[in-house]
């Protein structure tokens, strides 16, 4: 039991507001594949670009890119295409421009089930949220334009950190912008790369798999969907995970 653990044996995460052990200081959300099902936009752009570059592309290559830092992904694509006459920055700029155009041109985005409802409920419960993505700033701005003002109190794009996912830097930066400790946050992710980043930052990760499977790991809870998940359910899951970790 929690009260049987001596203070010198374990350091508990700080209690959230209102003294609820499971209530996070903030929630940090990945975008592509977690908040909205925009991975198909990226995959279509990858196939189009690789056709231009004269390289062969397939589903396995596309899955390797999910959640990854865009500069790393660009280098990977150029390696597959065998092109050393094109810079990674050109590839990233082309991809970002194409995906931003798709987002702005879409009548509706395919929001992941339950995501917008949970975001709204967290705002109602005064839990701050940040958007944290490997996508670069133009993509995030196109997304934020579609959401009510104040949905996210902060956002971190892939071109605003030195090291992108799977490094913890994006999530550490988001927590810092919100004025909270990353280990007191919940991270929502759909990819192994992003989940690794969240866990490396010290956060508890809720994985909601989309195109790639996510194994259950310490400090990672995997759900089939966010549909029906309320703030109370989120706090209960996190509280149970904290208690289990110290038993």
N, C-alpha and C positions, 0 to 999 in steps of 0.2 A: 504494500500500500504506500501511497505517497507520503503519509505521515511517519512511516517507518524508515525513511531515508534520512540519514544524518546530513546536516549542511556541509560537512567536510567531505562527503562522499560524492556529491554531484552539485553542479550549478544549474539551477532551473532557469528557463527563459523567464524574463520579467512578466508579471501578471499584466494582462491587457487592461484597458480602461474598464471601469466598473468591477474590477477584481476578478474577472472571468478568465481562468487560466487558459482557456482555448481561444479566446478572442484575440486575433492578431493585431499588431500595431498598424499594419497596412497589408493590402493585397497587391501583388505585382503580376501583371498580366502580359503574357506573350500575345502577339497578334496573329501572324499567319498560321492558320491551322488550329488555333486555340480559341481566339475570339471570333474569327471569321474564317470560312473555308476558302481562303485565297491561294492556297498552294497550287491549285490548277492554273492560276494566272502565271505563276513562276515557271511551272513545268512547261506550259505552252511556249513561253518566251524562250526557255532553254532549248527546246527542239528547233524553234525558228532560228535562233542565233547559231546553233551548231550546224544547221543546214547552210547558213551563210558562210560559216568558217570551214565547211567541208569536213566536219567530224561526224562520227557515228555516235548516236545518243540512244539510250534505252532506259527502261524503268529502273534498273538497278542503279545507273548513274544518277537519275533524278532523285531517288530515295536517299542517296548519299548526301545530297545537297540540303535536305530538309532541316531547317533550324540553324544552319551553319552561317558563320561570318561570310559576308558577300565577297570580300576580297579573296578569302581562302577558296570560296566556290569558283570565282573567276579563274584563279590559277589552276584549279582542277580541270575546268572546262578547256582551257588552253592546252593543258597537258594532254587531254584526251584527243583534242583536235590536232595536236602536233604543230601548234602555231607559236612561233617566238617573235613574230613581226607585229603582234597586237599586244597592247598593254592590258593588265588586269583592270586598271581604272577605266579604260574604254569599255570593257565588257560590263563592268558594274554600272556605269552611266547608262549604257544601252538598255540593260535589264531594268534598272530603276525607272527609266523613262517609259518603257513599255508597260510595266506593271502599274505604275501610277496612272497612266492613261486608261488602262482597263478598269481600275477602281473608280476613277472619276466618270468614266463612261457607262458604268453599270447602272441600270435602273434601281436595283437593290443588291446589296451584298448578302451572301449566304452566311448569316451569322450562325455560329454553332449553337445547338439547342441548349437553352437555359442560360447562356452566357449574359445576354443583355438584361434578363430578369434578375440574375444574381448581382450584376453590377449596380442596377438601380436599387436593389434592396440593401446592398452594402452602403451606398450613398445615404439612404434613408437612416441607416444605423450609424452614420458618421464614421465609417471605416474608410480612410483614404485609399485611393487606388492609383497606380501608375501603370502606364503602357510601356513595355520594355521589349524591343524587337531587334532582330538582326537586320531588318529592312532599314533603308536609309531615310533621312528626314522627309524628303518629298513624299514617300509612300505613307509615312505616319501622318503627315499633315493632311493628305487626302482622306485618310480614315477619320481623323479627328473632326474634320468638317462635317461628317455624316452623323456625329454623335451630339447629344445635348451638351451645351457648354458646361464645363465643370465635371463631366463624367470622370475624367482623369485629372488629378491634381498635378501630375508631373508626367513626363514622357522622356524616354531615352532611346535614341536611334542608333543603329549600328555604326554610323559614321561619326558618332560623338564619344566613342570610347577607344582607348588604345588597343585593347584586346577584346574581341567579341566572344560570343558564346562558342565553345563551352567554358571559357574563362568566366569567373564570377563577376568581372568588372561591370557589365551592364546592370546587374541586379544590385550590386553594392552602390553604384551611382544613383540608382532610383531610390534606394532606401535613404541615402544621404540627402537627396533633394527633398524627401518627405520629412526629414529630421527624425528618423527612427533607425533602430538597429536591424540589419538584414535578418539576423537570427530570430527576430520577433515577428517576421513577416510570413505570409503564405504566397507562394509562387504558383501560378497556373501555367502549365506547359503541355504541349502535345508531342514533343520530340525528345529523343534521348539526349541530343546535344543541348537543348534548352534546359531539360531537367538536371543534367549534370552541372550546368552553370548555376542554377538555383540552389542545388545542394552544396556546391562549392562555396557559395556565398553564406551558407549556414541556415538558409530558410527551409521551411517544411514545404514540400512540393506536392501539389495535386496534379497528377498526370491524367490528361483526357486524350487518349490516343486517337489519331485521325488516320493518317496514311501509313504510319509505322507503329509496330507494337512497342509497348512500354512495360518492362518488368517491374514488379513491386520490389522496393528496396527500403532500407532504413531511411526514415525522413522523407519517404515518398509513398503517397497513397494514390492508387490508380482507380479511376472511375470510368464507367462506360460513357457517361454523359453528365452534364451539369443540370439537365432538366430535372426540376423538382428540388434542387439543392437550395436551401434557404440559409441565411446567415447563421441561424441557430444550429442547423445541421452541420455547417462548416465548423463552428466553434466546438461542437461536441466531438467531431472527428479529430480536430487538432488537439483538443484537451485529452482525449483518450490516447492519442499517439504520444503526447508528452508524458503522461503518467506511465504508459507502457515502457517508455525509454528509460525511466529512472527506477523501475522495479527490479 
